[in-house]
Amino acid sequence: MDIQGRTIPVRRQYVRNPDCSLELTHSKTENSVRQVSIPQAAVELLIQEHEKHPDRMVNLYK
């Protein structure tokens, strides 16, 4: 997630299997890999949520 650029990378997708389970897979096409813009309010909420769980070592500031 790019906090300053307010974008989230989309590199994978969930696919529903015939048994209705979900599987995380790579995107089907190169055009499916993209950056999705998010509003500043969403960034602030994500930062607040991240601060609630310091034990999770995900770096939001990449």
Backbone bond lengths (Angstrom), bond angles and torsions (degrees), N, CA, C in turn:
res aa  C-N    CA-C-N  psi(-1)  N-CA   C-N-CA  omega(-1)  CA-C   N-CA-C  phi
1 M - - - 1.441 - - 1.513 108.17 -
2 D 1.308 116.56 133.86 1.455 122.32 178.37 1.530 107.64 -103.23
3 I 1.341 115.63 100.33 1.466 121.07 -177.04 1.523 111.18 -62.75
4 Q 1.319 116.99 -47.63 1.465 120.65 -177.05 1.527 111.78 -67.57
5 G 1.325 116.79 -38.42 1.461 120.64 179.23 1.517 113.66 -84.78
6 R 1.346 116.41 -7.25 1.462 123.90 179.92 1.530 111.69 53.93
7 T 1.345 114.99 50.87 1.462 119.86 177.86 1.522 110.74 -133.85
8 I 1.321 114.57 155.11 1.460 122.32 175.48 1.528 106.77 -123.34
9 P 1.335 117.39 128.70 1.468 118.52 178.60 1.528 111.39 -76.14
10 V 1.316 115.87 140.29 1.463 121.98 174.41 1.521 106.09 -114.18
11 R 1.330 115.72 110.73 1.463 121.09 -177.91 1.523 112.55 -121.39
12 R 1.318 116.12 -18.70 1.465 121.24 -176.91 1.516 109.28 -133.73
13 Q 1.314 114.76 170.87 1.460 120.14 178.95 1.523 109.51 -144.15
14 Y 1.313 115.14 154.94 1.466 120.11 172.64 1.522 108.29 -92.54
15 V 1.325 115.41 136.60 1.461 122.32 177.75 1.521 107.57 -121.08
16 R 1.333 115.63 133.43 1.466 119.55 177.92 1.526 108.72 -84.97
17 N 1.309 115.57 125.09 1.459 122.20 178.83 1.527 110.27 -81.53
18 P 1.336 117.41 164.15 1.475 120.48 179.30 1.532 113.62 -55.27
19 D 1.350 117.40 -28.46 1.472 119.70 178.74 1.534 111.96 -86.44
20 C 1.329 116.63 11.72 1.473 125.10 178.25 1.530 113.59 74.49
21 S 1.315 118.86 4.58 1.465 120.38 174.20 1.530 108.80 -78.52
22 L 1.326 115.80 161.04 1.461 120.91 179.36 1.516 110.03 -107.07
23 E 1.320 115.51 143.68 1.459 121.49 179.06 1.527 108.59 -131.44
24 L 1.331 116.44 131.55 1.457 121.57 177.63 1.523 108.46 -84.47
25 T 1.341 116.00 120.60 1.461 120.99 -177.14 1.524 109.87 -129.28
26 H 1.315 115.58 168.83 1.461 120.28 173.92 1.520 108.69 -70.27
27 S 1.320 116.37 154.16 1.460 120.76 178.86 1.521 110.43 -61.50
28 K 1.320 115.73 149.39 1.460 120.50 -175.67 1.529 112.40 -69.18
29 T 1.323 116.30 -39.73 1.464 120.03 -175.73 1.517 110.54 -129.24
30 E 1.326 116.40 165.06 1.465 120.87 176.43 1.521 110.88 -63.09
31 N 1.339 117.37 -33.42 1.465 120.91 179.62 1.525 112.44 -68.84
32 S 1.322 116.91 -18.45 1.465 120.55 178.25 1.524 111.69 -75.47
33 V 1.331 116.79 -22.91 1.466 121.41 177.48 1.518 106.60 -82.19
34 R 1.343 116.12 120.45 1.465 119.11 -173.70 1.518 110.72 -158.90
35 Q 1.312 115.79 174.48 1.457 124.00 172.74 1.529 107.22 -108.14
36 V 1.318 116.80 130.52 1.464 121.83 179.38 1.520 108.05 -107.60
37 S 1.324 115.88 125.51 1.465 120.68 178.31 1.518 109.95 -75.46
38 I 1.346 115.44 142.95 1.459 120.42 176.60 1.526 108.55 -129.52
39 P 1.328 117.97 150.72 1.462 120.65 -179.61 1.531 111.87 -70.23
40 Q 1.320 115.70 156.47 1.462 121.44 -179.52 1.527 111.35 -57.69
41 A 1.321 117.67 -36.48 1.470 120.48 179.24 1.530 110.68 -61.07
42 A 1.322 117.38 -38.05 1.469 120.70 178.07 1.523 110.65 -67.82
43 V 1.332 117.09 -39.42 1.470 121.09 177.34 1.520 109.51 -59.64
44 E 1.322 116.85 -46.18 1.464 120.99 -179.11 1.527 111.36 -62.59
45 L 1.327 117.45 -40.98 1.467 120.50 177.72 1.524 111.27 -65.19
46 L 1.322 117.46 -40.32 1.464 120.68 178.31 1.522 111.52 -64.90
47 I 1.325 117.03 -39.24 1.469 120.73 177.20 1.523 109.91 -63.84
48 Q 1.331 117.38 -44.75 1.464 121.05 178.89 1.526 110.59 -60.31
49 E 1.317 116.80 -43.43 1.465 120.70 -179.69 1.528 110.27 -65.86
50 H 1.309 116.82 -40.39 1.468 121.58 178.62 1.531 110.51 -61.44
51 E 1.328 116.98 -39.82 1.464 121.09 -179.51 1.528 112.13 -68.18
52 K 1.325 117.93 -23.43 1.465 121.74 177.83 1.525 111.84 -72.20
53 H 1.331 117.12 -19.85 1.462 122.48 -174.52 1.525 110.55 -126.95
54 P 1.333 117.96 66.60 1.473 119.91 -177.13 1.523 113.53 -66.07
55 D 1.337 117.15 -16.50 1.465 120.20 179.75 1.526 112.28 -72.95
56 R 1.297 116.69 -16.78 1.467 120.39 176.20 1.524 107.50 -87.13
57 M 1.310 115.94 120.94 1.459 120.79 -172.02 1.526 113.14 -90.97
58 V 1.307 117.47 40.70 1.456 121.43 178.06 1.520 107.83 -86.31
59 N 1.313 116.27 129.67 1.452 120.43 179.59 1.525 109.23 -93.55
60 L 1.326 116.89 105.22 1.458 121.27 179.01 1.518 112.23 -75.65
61 Y 1.291 117.04 -12.41 1.456 120.13 -170.29 1.516 113.27 -100.64
62 K 1.323 117.95 24.52 1.468 121.93 178.35 1.503 110.08 -72.97
